[in-house]
């Protein structure tokens, strides 16, 4: 496997972890009523969405043969 393919696999794994976390927070939020936990989980959902966006851009660059921008 080429180095670029290995890096892509690593970021695909990271993306899967972020999506799993996002799903967990969204599902948990639906079970909650109100309170500080709701605010915290909404913030965590925002963070997970930021991570998904960031990793998506990296994967797009890698798959397009571009180097990762730091």
C-alpha positions, 0 to 999 in steps of 0.5 A: 500500500502506498504511503498516501493510501495509508494516510487516507486510511488513517483519516478515514478511521478518524472520520468514522470516529468523529461520526460515531461521536456525533451520532452518540451526542445527537442520540443522547441529546434527544433523550435529555430534557433541559439543563446544562447537559443539553447545552454541553451536548450542543457544544460537543455536537458543534465541535464534532461537526467542525472536526468532520469538516476539517477531516473531510477537507484533508481527505479531499486533498489527499484523494486529489493528490494534493498535500495536506495544508497545515 
